Amino acid sequence: MTNWDQMWTDYLAGLDDNRRLAALALQERYAELGADEPHGWALSQLAEGIPQMARFLILRRLWSEAINQWEEPGAIDAIPATHRLLTSGADRSDIAKVARAVAFESIASVLNVLDEGCASDVSDDSLPGWRLQETTGDGTPTGRSLGGLHESLLETDPSGNEAADLWA
């Protein structure tokens, strides 16, 4: 049994029946959405009060729409430079891998900036900062901030490889 497994088992043991059922339903929802270690996400959300579902959904969407979309048939064909590379004999899968790696690095940089919450390159406390907040399904703010997104980018790779294939 892994550490997450034991922590989840211990957490569930301390809940009343209704809260245990709600916790198991949350774990199942993470599993349905494709989370690796869904009990770890659920445990963190429930025990630590971190808006993990919102974090997970953002990261999942970034993988799908910004990183892995470059593997889709025809995705690289719309770019004139990749057309030239293909015409000169470059390998299609290598070009897609480069596009995915660039997308990954770009997203990692954006997430780092969002997580910093301020213009760290300027030392002026009078400048505004920023933060990303969770909302309900109808857009009502919950008051919970989403931080540390850059910390979970690798672990939300749908392949389970933590982006290792990008550097191979």
C-alpha positions as CSV (number, residue, x, y, z in Angstrom):
1,M,0.0,0.0,0.0
2,T,1.4,3.4,-1.0
3,N,1.7,6.4,1.3
4,W,-1.4,8.0,-0.4
5,D,-3.3,4.8,-0.1
6,Q,-2.7,4.6,3.7
7,M,-3.4,8.3,4.2
8,W,-6.6,8.0,2.3
9,T,-7.7,4.8,4.3
10,D,-6.9,6.6,7.6
11,Y,-8.8,9.7,6.5
12,L,-11.9,7.7,5.5
13,A,-11.8,5.8,8.8
14,G,-12.2,9.1,10.7
15,L,-15.3,10.2,8.8
16,D,-19.0,9.6,9.6
17,D,-21.0,7.7,7.0
18,N,-22.3,10.7,5.1
19,R,-18.9,12.4,4.8
20,R,-17.2,9.1,3.9
21,L,-19.7,8.7,1.0
22,A,-19.1,12.3,-0.1
23,A,-15.3,11.7,0.0
24,L,-15.6,8.5,-2.0
25,A,-17.8,10.3,-4.5
26,L,-15.2,13.0,-4.9
27,Q,-12.5,10.4,-5.4
28,E,-14.6,8.7,-8.0
29,R,-15.1,12.0,-9.8
30,Y,-11.4,12.5,-10.0
31,A,-11.0,9.0,-11.3
32,E,-13.7,9.6,-14.0
33,L,-11.9,12.7,-15.1
34,G,-8.6,10.8,-15.5
35,A,-6.6,11.8,-12.4
36,D,-3.7,9.6,-11.4
37,E,-4.0,8.8,-7.7
38,P,-7.5,10.3,-7.5
39,H,-7.6,9.6,-3.7
40,G,-4.6,11.9,-3.3
41,W,-6.4,14.8,-5.1
42,A,-9.5,14.2,-3.0
43,L,-7.6,13.9,0.2
44,S,-5.8,17.2,-0.4
45,Q,-9.0,18.9,-1.3
46,L,-10.9,17.7,1.7
47,A,-8.3,17.6,4.4
48,E,-6.3,20.7,3.4
49,G,-9.1,22.8,1.9
50,I,-7.1,23.3,-1.4
51,P,-9.4,23.8,-4.5
52,Q,-7.8,20.8,-6.1
53,M,-10.7,20.1,-8.5
54,A,-10.4,23.5,-10.1
55,R,-6.6,23.1,-10.2
56,F,-6.9,19.7,-11.8
57,L,-9.5,20.8,-14.4
58,I,-7.3,23.8,-15.5
59,L,-4.2,21.6,-15.9
60,R,-6.1,18.8,-17.6
61,R,-7.4,21.3,-20.1
62,L,-4.0,22.8,-20.7
63,W,-2.6,19.3,-21.5
64,S,-5.5,18.5,-23.9
65,E,-5.8,21.9,-25.7
66,A,-2.3,23.3,-25.6
67,I,0.2,20.5,-25.3
68,N,-1.2,17.3,-26.7
69,Q,-3.3,18.9,-29.4
70,W,-0.1,19.0,-31.5
71,E,-0.2,15.2,-31.9
72,E,-3.6,15.4,-33.6
73,P,-3.6,14.7,-37.3
74,G,-3.0,17.8,-39.3
75,A,-2.2,20.0,-36.3
76,I,1.3,20.9,-37.5
77,D,0.3,21.0,-41.2
78,A,-1.2,24.5,-40.9
79,I,2.2,26.0,-40.0
80,P,4.2,27.0,-43.1
81,A,7.5,26.3,-41.4
82,T,6.5,22.8,-40.4
83,H,5.3,22.2,-44.0
84,R,8.8,23.2,-45.2
85,L,10.4,20.9,-42.6
86,L,8.2,18.0,-43.7
87,T,9.0,18.6,-47.4
88,S,12.7,18.6,-46.6
89,G,12.3,15.1,-45.0
90,A,11.9,15.9,-41.3
91,D,10.1,13.4,-39.2
92,R,6.4,14.3,-38.5
93,S,6.5,12.9,-35.0
94,D,9.7,14.8,-34.1
95,I,8.1,18.1,-35.3
96,A,5.0,17.3,-33.2
97,K,7.2,16.6,-30.2
98,V,9.0,19.9,-30.6
99,A,5.7,21.7,-30.8
100,R,4.5,19.9,-27.6
101,A,7.7,20.7,-25.8
102,V,7.5,24.4,-26.7
103,A,3.9,24.4,-25.6
104,F,4.8,22.7,-22.3
105,E,7.6,25.1,-21.5
106,S,5.4,28.1,-22.4
107,I,2.6,26.9,-20.2
108,A,5.1,26.2,-17.3
109,S,6.3,29.8,-17.6
110,V,2.8,31.2,-17.6
111,L,1.9,29.1,-14.6
112,N,5.0,30.3,-12.8
113,V,4.0,33.9,-13.4
114,L,0.4,33.4,-12.3
115,D,1.6,31.6,-9.2
116,E,4.1,34.4,-8.3
117,G,1.1,36.8,-8.1
118,C,3.2,39.9,-8.7
119,A,5.7,41.5,-11.1
120,S,8.7,40.0,-9.4
121,D,11.0,41.7,-11.9
122,V,10.1,45.1,-10.5
123,S,10.6,46.2,-6.9
124,D,7.7,48.5,-6.4
125,D,5.1,47.5,-3.8
126,S,2.7,50.1,-5.2
127,L,2.1,48.0,-8.3
128,P,-0.9,45.6,-8.4
129,G,-0.6,41.9,-8.2
130,W,-3.0,39.1,-9.3
131,R,-4.4,35.8,-8.3
132,L,-6.6,33.1,-9.9
133,Q,-9.7,32.2,-7.9
134,E,-12.0,29.2,-7.9
135,T,-15.7,29.8,-8.8
136,T,-18.8,27.7,-8.5
137,G,-20.3,26.2,-11.7
138,D,-22.3,29.4,-12.2
139,G,-19.3,31.7,-11.9
140,T,-19.7,32.8,-8.2
141,P,-16.3,33.2,-6.5
142,T,-15.7,30.8,-3.7
143,G,-13.0,32.9,-2.1
144,R,-10.4,30.1,-2.5
145,S,-7.3,31.0,-4.5
146,L,-5.7,28.6,-6.9
147,G,-2.0,28.5,-6.4
148,G,0.9,26.2,-7.1
149,L,-0.4,25.3,-10.5
150,H,3.2,25.0,-11.8
151,E,3.8,22.3,-9.1
152,S,1.2,20.0,-10.6
153,L,1.8,20.4,-14.3
154,L,4.0,17.3,-14.6
155,E,1.8,15.1,-12.5
156,T,-1.3,15.9,-14.6
157,D,0.2,14.6,-17.8
158,P,-2.5,12.3,-19.0
159,S,0.1,9.7,-20.3
160,G,1.3,9.3,-16.7
161,N,4.9,9.9,-17.9
162,E,5.3,13.3,-16.4
163,A,6.3,14.7,-19.8
164,A,9.3,12.4,-20.0
165,D,8.4,11.7,-23.7
166,L,9.0,15.3,-24.6
167,W,12.7,15.1,-23.8
168,A,13.4,11.6,-25.3
